Amino acid sequence: MGFRDWFTGDIAIDLGTANTLIIYKDKIVIDEPSIIAVDRKTDKVLAVGTQAMQMHERTHDNIRTIRPLKDGVIADFTAAEQMIRGMIKMLNIGNRFFTPSYRMVICIPSGITEVEKRAVKEAAEHTGAREVYMIHEPIAAAIGIGINIEEPNGSMVVDIGGGTTEIAVISLSGIVCEQSIKVAGDVFTRDILEYMRRQHNLHIGERSAEQVKIAVGAALPELENPPKDYEVRGRDLMTGIPKILKVSYSEIAFCLDKSIAKVEDAVLNTLEKTPPELSADIYNNGIHLTGGGALLKGLDKRLALKTKLPIHIADDPLKAVVKGTGIALSQIDRFKSVLM
């Protein structure tokens, strides 16, 4: 480590609605839920990330948990700043005598407004960043899964995150056509929550609905390798007594059907807007799925049936975006054209 490295640091951040991932020194060192717990009386931050998630929906009146991001953008500026600062503290950079200045690359949704961009930039600067660059999520995802974005060749990326689904056709280091919809992981979780309440009179929390989605979340009612039924615990709305019931993947596929149909429509709309030469490339290259939503069982098959195109799920879909952000940071001169 050189003398200069003590005073500088390069950090790549995937600031997601559900999870925040940070790369430092070419390694993913932070992978935490995007949530903080705050004392209502003093406004002091009590916990960040996993610890705060364990408190979520289990707090008393003096503590509140905040998810600073909604639909892929900062909804609570102060909480977002406190969360980023708390996560950077976990890195243990520097020592008690000085704090190094950072160069930071943060990925943002492609459909973000100028005001929302400024909010992300200011939140990063307030945490001590010397230079702040931003990169669009679909481009970061494409770099992260090994696509050469500089070539005159069309690639289509569908990144299904927590707050937004980003669909983009990329060629020559730029987005040719795109669509960003606010139907993603959080909406799937809400669908499960409402379905359990409506169909089974069972009131469950957000965390339980998330666990159901991970265990038996599916896009098709019939799968070749079906997961086992999952036990859900909650409160019976009729009696008020806690109870357990089992749900199958086909039930969850039924309750997610409408939301997944919206993702399909957005993919088809983007394909309609794609120039013909790039359409020919996508026919050969297929569509690349990244983000947590790509892990829904049978989603690749459902999209393949709808689009008649090959669908490729990234090797590690949850980390594709942060990996691409890290590569853009380590080769900042090469990717200057895609960084803002």
Secondary structure in CASP SS format (residue, H / E / C, confidence):
PFRMAT SS
TARGET T0000
AUTHOR 0000-0000-0000
METHOD secondary structure of the structure
MODEL  1
M C 1.00
G C 1.00
F C 1.00
R H 1.00
D H 1.00
W H 1.00
F C 1.00
T E 1.00
G E 1.00
D E 1.00
I E 1.00
A E 1.00
I E 1.00
D E 1.00
L E 1.00
G C 1.00
T C 1.00
A C 1.00
N E 1.00
T E 1.00
L E 1.00
I E 1.00
I E 1.00
Y E 1.00
K C 1.00
D C 1.00
K E 1.00
I E 1.00
V E 1.00
I E 1.00
D E 1.00
E E 1.00
P E 1.00
S C 1.00
I C 1.00
I E 1.00
A E 1.00
V E 1.00
D E 1.00
R C 1.00
K C 1.00
T C 1.00
D C 1.00
K C 1.00
V E 1.00
L E 1.00
A E 1.00
V E 1.00
G C 1.00
T H 1.00
Q H 1.00
A H 1.00
M H 1.00
Q H 1.00
M H 1.00
H C 1.00
E C 1.00
R C 1.00
T C 1.00
H C 1.00
D C 1.00
N C 1.00
I E 1.00
R E 1.00
T E 1.00
I E 1.00
R C 1.00
P C 1.00
L E 1.00
K E 1.00
D C 1.00
G C 1.00
V E 1.00
I E 1.00
A C 1.00
D C 1.00
F H 1.00
T H 1.00
A H 1.00
A H 1.00
E H 1.00
Q H 1.00
M H 1.00
I H 1.00
R H 1.00
G H 1.00
M H 1.00
I H 1.00
K H 1.00
M C 1.00
L C 1.00
N C 1.00
I C 1.00
G C 1.00
N C 1.00
R C 1.00
F C 1.00
F C 1.00
T C 1.00
P C 1.00
S E 1.00
Y E 1.00
R E 1.00
M E 1.00
V E 1.00
I E 1.00
C E 1.00
I E 1.00
P C 1.00
S C 1.00
G C 1.00
I C 1.00
T C 1.00
E H 1.00
V H 1.00
E H 1.00
K H 1.00
R H 1.00
A H 1.00
V H 1.00
K H 1.00
E H 1.00
A H 1.00
A H 1.00
E H 1.00
H H 1.00
T C 1.00
G C 1.00
A E 1.00
R E 1.00
E E 1.00
V E 1.00
Y E 1.00
M E 1.00
I E 1.00
H E 1.00
E H 1.00
P H 1.00
I H 1.00
A H 1.00
A H 1.00
A H 1.00
I H 1.00
G H 1.00
I C 1.00
G C 1.00
I C 1.00
N C 1.00
I C 1.00
E C 1.00
E C 1.00
P C 1.00
N C 1.00
G C 1.00
S E 1.00
M E 1.00
V E 1.00
V E 1.00
D E 1.00
I E 1.00
G C 1.00
G C 1.00
G C 1.00
T C 1.00
T E 1.00
E E 1.00
I E 1.00
A E 1.00
V E 1.00
I E 1.00
S E 1.00
L C 1.00
S C 1.00
G E 1.00
I E 1.00
V E 1.00
C E 1.00
E E 1.00
Q E 1.00
S E 1.00
I E 1.00
K C 1.00
V C 1.00
A C 1.00
G H 1.00
D H 1.00
V H 1.00
F H 1.00
T H 1.00
R H 1.00
D H 1.00
I H 1.00
L H 1.00
E H 1.00
Y H 1.00
M H 1.00
R H 1.00
R H 1.00
Q H 1.00
H H 1.00
N C 1.00
L E 1.00
H E 1.00
I C 1.00
G C 1.00
E H 1.00
R H 1.00
S H 1.00
A H 1.00
E H 1.00
Q H 1.00
V H 1.00
K H 1.00
I H 1.00
A H 1.00
V H 1.00
G C 1.00
A E 1.00
A C 1.00
L C 1.00
P C 1.00
E C 1.00
L C 1.00
E C 1.00
N C 1.00
P C 1.00
P C 1.00
K C 1.00
D C 1.00
Y E 1.00
E E 1.00
V E 1.00
R E 1.00
G E 1.00
R E 1.00
D E 1.00
L C 1.00
M C 1.00
T C 1.00
G C 1.00
I C 1.00
P E 1.00
K E 1.00
I E 1.00
L E 1.00
K E 1.00
V E 1.00
S C 1.00
Y H 1.00
S H 1.00
E H 1.00
I H 1.00
A H 1.00
F H 1.00
C H 1.00
L H 1.00
D H 1.00
K H 1.00
S H 1.00
I H 1.00
A H 1.00
K H 1.00
V H 1.00
E H 1.00
D H 1.00
A H 1.00
V H 1.00
L H 1.00
N H 1.00
T H 1.00
L H 1.00
E H 1.00
K H 1.00
T C 1.00
P C 1.00
P H 1.00
E H 1.00
L H 1.00
S H 1.00
A H 1.00
D H 1.00
I H 1.00
Y H 1.00
N H 1.00
N H 1.00
G C 1.00
I E 1.00
H E 1.00
L E 1.00
T E 1.00
G C 1.00
G H 1.00
G H 1.00
A H 1.00
L H 1.00
L C 1.00
K E 1.00
G C 1.00
L H 1.00
D H 1.00
K H 1.00
R H 1.00
L H 1.00
A H 1.00
L H 1.00
K H 1.00
T H 1.00
K C 1.00
L C 1.00
P C 1.00
I E 1.00
H E 1.00
I E 1.00
A C 1.00
D C 1.00
D C 1.00
P H 1.00
L H 1.00
K H 1.00
A H 1.00
V H 1.00
V H 1.00
K H 1.00
G H 1.00
T H 1.00
G H 1.00
I H 1.00
A H 1.00
L H 1.00
S H 1.00
Q C 1.00
I C 1.00
D C 1.00
R C 1.00
F C 1.00
K H 1.00
S H 1.00
V H 1.00
L C 1.00
M C 1.00
END
